[in-house]
Amino acid sequence: QVQLVESGGGSVQAGGSLRLSCATSLYSLCMGWFRQAPGKEREGVAAIDSDGFTSYADSVKGRFTVSRDNAKNTLYLQMNNLKPEDTAMYYCAAGCPPRNWGQGTQVTVSS
């Protein structure tokens, strides 16, 4: 079973940036980032496959960038121009559809 550990969350003001990382125990062909805000369902944010093909939720297009370092088995999410509505617990997942999840890292954006 793949183990995933997220890091890089924190509190920032609107317009700020954060970079999330997800260290994985095994290489996965497809990986993604999800988020869940209080009282809302978990939603997909971004995904990347083994060829580097990426996809994004409309709400983050142009602001977030997903990338991966296959040599380090690490997934990243660069988040720029953060908005209060980006506040959520962010999870990385291995597999498309997801089969394994990390424990999450909190991102809080204040106005």
C-alpha positions as CSV (number, residue, x, y, z in Angstrom):
1,Q,0.0,0.0,0.0
2,V,1.3,3.4,-0.9
3,Q,1.9,5.8,1.9
4,L,1.6,9.5,1.4
5,V,2.7,12.4,3.6
6,E,1.7,16.0,2.8
7,S,3.5,19.1,4.1
8,G,3.6,22.8,3.3
9,G,0.2,24.0,4.5
10,G,-0.2,27.1,6.6
11,S,-1.9,30.4,7.0
12,V,-1.5,33.2,4.5
13,Q,-3.3,36.3,3.5
14,A,-5.2,36.6,0.3
15,G,-2.9,37.0,-2.7
16,G,-0.2,35.0,-1.0
17,S,1.4,31.7,-2.1
18,L,2.1,28.3,-0.6
19,R,3.7,25.2,-2.0
20,L,2.4,21.8,-0.9
21,S,4.5,18.7,-1.1
22,C,3.5,15.0,-0.9
23,A,6.2,12.4,-0.3
24,T,5.1,8.9,-1.4
25,S,6.5,5.5,-0.6
26,L,6.0,4.2,-4.1
27,Y,5.8,5.6,-7.6
28,S,2.3,6.0,-9.0
29,L,1.4,6.6,-12.6
30,C,-1.3,9.1,-11.7
31,M,-1.5,11.3,-8.7
32,G,-3.6,14.2,-7.6
33,W,-4.5,16.8,-5.1
34,F,-7.9,17.1,-3.5
35,R,-9.4,19.5,-0.9
36,Q,-12.2,19.6,1.6
37,A,-13.6,22.7,3.3
38,P,-15.8,22.4,6.4
39,G,-19.3,21.4,5.5
40,K,-18.4,20.7,1.9
41,E,-17.6,17.5,0.0
42,R,-14.1,16.7,-1.0
43,E,-13.3,18.0,-4.5
44,G,-10.5,17.4,-7.0
45,V,-8.0,20.2,-7.4
46,A,-5.4,19.0,-9.8
47,A,-3.9,15.8,-11.2
48,I,-0.9,14.7,-13.1
49,D,0.0,11.5,-14.9
50,S,3.3,9.8,-15.7
51,D,3.7,11.7,-19.0
52,G,3.3,15.0,-17.2
53,F,-0.2,15.6,-18.5
54,T,-2.1,17.9,-16.0
55,S,-5.7,18.7,-15.3
56,Y,-7.2,21.4,-13.0
57,A,-10.4,22.3,-11.4
58,D,-11.8,25.5,-13.1
59,S,-11.6,27.3,-9.8
60,V,-7.8,27.0,-9.6
61,K,-6.8,27.2,-13.3
62,G,-4.1,29.8,-13.8
63,R,-3.3,30.0,-10.1
64,F,-2.2,26.5,-9.1
65,T,0.4,24.3,-10.7
66,V,0.8,20.6,-10.1
67,S,4.1,18.9,-10.7
68,R,6.1,15.8,-9.7
69,D,9.6,14.7,-9.2
70,N,9.7,11.0,-10.1
71,A,13.2,10.5,-8.8
72,K,12.1,11.7,-5.4
73,N,8.6,10.2,-5.5
74,T,7.2,13.6,-4.6
75,L,4.2,15.5,-5.8
76,Y,3.9,19.2,-5.5
77,L,1.2,21.8,-5.7
78,Q,2.3,25.5,-6.2
79,M,-0.6,27.7,-5.1
80,N,-0.4,31.4,-6.1
81,N,-2.9,34.3,-5.7
82,L,-4.6,32.4,-2.9
83,K,-8.2,33.4,-2.1
84,P,-10.2,32.9,1.1
85,E,-12.3,30.3,-0.7
86,D,-9.2,28.1,-1.1
87,T,-9.3,27.5,2.6
88,A,-9.5,23.7,3.1
89,M,-7.7,20.6,4.1
90,Y,-5.6,19.5,1.2
91,Y,-5.0,15.8,0.5
92,C,-2.8,14.1,-2.0
93,A,-3.9,10.9,-3.6
94,A,-2.2,8.1,-5.5
95,G,-4.1,6.5,-8.4
96,C,-6.7,7.8,-10.8
97,P,-9.3,7.2,-9.5
98,P,-7.6,7.6,-6.0
99,R,-6.7,4.4,-4.1
100,N,-4.5,5.8,-1.4
101,W,-4.7,9.1,0.6
102,G,-2.5,11.2,2.7
103,Q,-3.5,12.6,6.1
104,G,-3.9,16.1,4.8
105,T,-2.4,19.5,5.4
106,Q,-4.4,22.6,6.3
107,V,-4.4,25.7,4.2
108,T,-6.1,28.8,5.6
109,V,-6.4,32.0,3.6
110,S,-7.5,35.2,5.3
111,S,-9.0,38.2,3.6
